[in-house]
Amino acid sequence: MDERAIAILGGTGDQGLGLALRFAKAGRPVVIGSRKPERAVEAAEKVRAAVPGSDVVGLENADAAARAPIVILSVPFEHCAGTLKDIRARLASGQVLVSMAVPLATAVGDAATRMLGVWQGSCAELLAALAPEGVEVVSAFQNVSAHRLQALAEPVDCDVVVSGAQAARRRVMDLCGLVPGLRGVDGGPLANARIVEAITALLIGLNARYKVAEGLGIRLTGLPGA
Ligand SMILES: NC(=O)c1ccc[n+]([C@@H]2O[C@H](COP(=O)([O-])OP(=O)(O)OC[C@H]3O[C@@H](n4cnc5c(N)ncnc54)[C@H](OP(=O)(O)O)[C@@H]3O)[C@@H](O)[C@H]2O)c1
C-alpha cells in the first residue's frame, strides 16, 4: 500500500471526482473506486486528462479500499452501509474511513433541505458502528460543494469541520491542507458529525434561496492561528 495514496469509493460521482481532481493536483496518488471497474477507469482517465502526469487509477470499490491508508466513502447516504459491508473484509486495522455522506430526506423521497433521523446520531456514527475493529471513522467534507471542487482553477473557499478520534482526524485535517482554499478545522469527537451533516441541508436551502448554482461553503471566523 502506498502511504500517500487516497482512495475514493464512488469517486465516479460529482463529489468524489472533485476530491480526486484536487488530491491529484496536489500530487497525491489517487485510487478511484466504483461498483463497476470500467466506470472507475473512465473516471481516472478524466482526472489524468485534467491533471496531466497525475497518478490516478480506477478499480472496483473493494480493491480500491485495500490500496490506501485513507479511504473516503463518496456514495449517497442510503448506500453507505451496504457499500461498507461490501468492502469491510478488505479494510485493515490502522486505516481511516472518511464519512462524507449526509442523511438527506431525499433518501425517502422527501426534500434535500431536511434530514433523516439516524439511530446512531449521524451517518459517520452509523459507519463507525459497522466498521471493522481498528478502522477509525472520521467525518469530513460534507459542507464542500462538488462544483467548487471541480473548478480546479479556483480555490475552494470553505472550512472543513473534521470530527473523530484525535490522531485520525489530524490525518484528515492534513488532507484538507492539500486543497487551495480548504481549511481543516478540529471538530472534536465523532458525535459532532450530526451537527456538521445537518449544516449541508441548510446550505442546500440557502443555495436555492440565493440562487448560488456553484454551492455555498462555510467559514468560521476568529480561529486562533488562522
Ligand atoms: N455533490 C455535492 O455537492 C456534495 C457535497 C457534500 C457532500 N456530498 C456527499 O458526497 C457523497 C457523494 O455525492 P455525489 O453527489 O458525488 O453522489 P452521486 O453522484 O449521486 O453518487 C456517487 C457515486 O455513488 C455510487 N452509487 C450510486 N448508487 C449506488 C448504490 N446503489 N450502491 C453503491 N454505490 C452507489 C455511484 O458510483 P458507481 O456507480 O461508480 O459505483 C456514484 O457515482 C454523498 O454522500 C453526498 O451526500 C455531496
The ligand as a Gaussian input file, in Angstrom:
#p B3LYP/6-31G(d) Opt

LIG

0 1
 N      -22.499000      16.707000      -4.589000
 C      -22.155000      17.542000      -3.627000
 O      -22.027000      18.782000      -3.847000
 C      -21.893000      17.039000      -2.233000
 C      -21.497000      17.951000      -1.248000
 C      -21.213000      17.477000       0.032000
 C      -21.331000      16.132000       0.329000
 N      -21.734000      15.268000      -0.648000
 C      -21.853000      13.855000      -0.302000
 O      -20.875000      13.148000      -1.042000
 C      -21.394000      11.865000      -1.432000
 C      -21.273000      11.721000      -2.933000
 O      -22.027000      12.742000      -3.542000
 P      -22.250000      12.760000      -5.119000
 O      -23.008000      13.988000      -5.438000
 O      -20.950000      12.507000      -5.812000
 O      -23.185000      11.477000      -5.272000
 P      -23.668000      10.678000      -6.577000
 O      -23.015000      11.247000      -7.789000
 O      -25.158000      10.598000      -6.535000
 O      -23.123000       9.203000      -6.278000
 C      -21.750000       8.934000      -6.107000
 C      -21.484000       7.509000      -6.509000
 O      -22.200000       6.615000      -5.654000
 C      -22.259000       5.370000      -6.333000
 N      -23.577000       4.738000      -6.138000
 C      -24.751000       5.109000      -6.685000
 N      -25.725000       4.227000      -6.334000
 C      -25.123000       3.299000      -5.549000
 C      -25.588000       2.120000      -4.912000
 N      -26.855000       1.700000      -5.017000
 N      -24.691000       1.399000      -4.182000
 C      -23.398000       1.779000      -4.105000
 N      -22.894000       2.883000      -4.715000
 C      -23.753000       3.618000      -5.429000
 C      -22.042000       5.633000      -7.813000
 O      -20.777000       5.055000      -8.156000
 P      -20.653000       3.757000      -9.113000
 O      -21.912000       3.643000      -9.920000
 O      -19.471000       4.101000      -9.935000
 O      -20.440000       2.633000      -8.166000
 C      -21.980000       7.134000      -7.907000
 O      -21.108000       7.617000      -8.896000
 C      -22.843000      11.807000      -0.951000
 O      -22.917000      11.074000       0.227000
 C      -23.201000      13.254000      -0.690000
 O      -24.125000      13.415000       0.387000
 C      -22.012000      15.691000      -1.915000

